[in-house]
Amino acid sequence: MKTGERSFNLKRLINYKCGISKEDDILPDRIMSYALSEGGTKGHLPDQEKMLLEYYRERGWDENGIPTDAKIEELSLTNSIVRD
């Protein structure tokens, strides 16, 4: 599990270095514009900003979707060439 987490975070750091940012973390238009007509979420659309911030927090990333220094240290990625 830790190896997978390291790989995922390293990929995120590389993408950040390549210019990928929070603005690229979006849900498909269909999810953001099509409210269901039945069920528990009837008439509601997801709050993408709220969900994204929760996701980042769970991942150990900052509010911009970048792994925090603490997360990088935890995963022993401190010598990584992708972090300035």
N, C-alpha and C positions, 0 to 999 in steps of 0.2 A: 504494500500500500504506500509506503514511504517513497519507494522508487517511482511509482506512478505520480505521486504528488510532486516530487522533484522535477520529473519530466514535464508535467503540466505547467509548473511555475517557470521553468527555464524557457519553455515555448512562449509563455506570456511575456517574459522579459525580452526575448528576441523580437517578438512582434512589436513590442513597445519601441525598441531600438529602430525598427523598420518603419515607424510612423503610425502604427495601429494604435488607436486611442479609445477612450470611453465612448466616443461618438460612433464607433464602429460596432459596439455591443448593442445591437438592436434586435427586436423581435420582428418576424415577418409582418407585412402590412395586414395580412388576413387576420392574424391574431389581435392586432392593435385596432382594427376597424370593424370587426364583425362580432357584435354582441349576440350571445346565444339567446334563443327565444324560450328556452325551458331549462329546468335544472337549478342547482344551487347558485349558479353565477348568472342567472337570467338577467339580461339587460345591463350587465356590467362589463367593463373593459379593464384589463389589467393596468395597474399603476406601474409602468415600466421603471421609472426612476426609483421608486421605493424598492421594488424587487431587485433591481440591479445593485443598489447600495447594500441590501441584505446579503446578496450573493457575494459581493466583494468582501464584506465583513467575515462571512463564513470561510472564505478562502484565505483570509489573512492579508488582504490587499487594502490599499488606501482608497479614498473616495474617487480616485481617478482610474481604479482598476490596475494599479501597479503593485506588485508584491512589496510589502513593507520590509524594511531592513531586518526587523525581528523574524519575519518569515524566511527571508533569504539566509539569515544566520541559522535558524532552526533546521533548514534543509541542507546546510553546508554548501551553499552556492556562493559563498563570500569571495571566492577566487574567480568567479565567473567573469568572462570578458564582456558580458552584456550589461553589466551594471556600472554606471559612471561613478 
